[in-house]
Amino acid sequence: MEQKTLPSWIAVDWGTSNLRVWAMDDSANILATQSSPLGMNAIAGDEKLSFEGVLIDLIDRWLPTDVPDGQAIPVVICGMAGAKQGWREAPYCEVPTAPADLAMGAVRPDVADPRISVSILPGLCQRGDADVMRGEETQLVGFMALHPDFSGWVCLPGTHSKWARLSDGQITAFRTYMSGEVFALLSQNSILRHSVDETWDDGAFADAVLAAKAQPSGFLHSLFTVRAGALVAKDGAVVPPGASVLSGAVIGAEIADVLGLLKAGDEIALIGAGKLASLYQAALLVHHHKAVPMDGAAITLAGLTRAHRVVIG
């Protein structure tokens, strides 16, 4: 990008394993974008790396050679840069909270480069039913900016899936489910690894999702049927693919719990992409809830844009 197209501000999503940056103009148009595998874990594990150094390496060509005092380019960051192991800790905001409250909780780390002024957004915590999130709250803010009248639960699938309840312009509650991690552990490091491969059957997945809600107390038993089903099957019998049954049982248990929390009139929305988001979409459809996955990157950028407007006043 040429110097004559300098950004008005820079948006950053700093995750555990990677980061994305966007050069933005005053109208929230994207001028350029960059990504890097140097997430928080990589920086914490290498004493030669620093958050400011990694950031400047990515955005240096977007910056002027010098800036007058007080005219540094604003950089708004969400995600793990605000964790205890990050650049500077941004204390959690507590639910219920509104988007403006989250933006007002931003912290400003000291920076050596005078061309940038950095604001790191806080995460979100819940004390009664103890829970935390850091990064997903910005996606929720972006979703609220695009869907101001939404009332219900938003699902963000992942290794640790998040479900958040939005109502009256606030994030009022949320829940984390370790579904992705549990599936990985069971399919790779338990006896079930002998029964899980790439074979897939949509019908077996749907059946497992339904069973998870119909018999929630039988979750642990249903896991072993993934192994036992193949062992006791008669010659020529069709055995449901282990991956389909295991995935349906784990995701189904998560969704069954959320369905029990729905209030009259609540909607369900889904933020994500790829195979995992498609599985959540299919699982919800089994229970007659239609939720079309929305692009997470675009939603994150909408949240950072909304935070930027508050941060710069």
BELBEL-V721846 format. One line per field, one symbol per residue. psi: psi as a letter, one per 20 degrees, with the letter a starting at -180 (. if undefined). Layout:
psi=???
//
This chain:
psi=pqhilqqhrpppooahirqqqppqahjkqphrqqrqjmagggghjoiiqqggggghhhjgiiqrhrqqpjkqppppprbihjrhjbgppoqqqpqqqqghgghijqqoqpqhoiiqopppqraprphfnpqqqoghhhhgggghhhmhjpobpppnqagnqppppppljqohrrpppkggggggghihjrhihijpbipqohghggghgghhhhmhijghghghhhghghhipqpiqpppphhgggghgghhhghhghhiiprpiprpqpoaragghhghggghhhjkopoppqohghgghhghghhghggi.
//
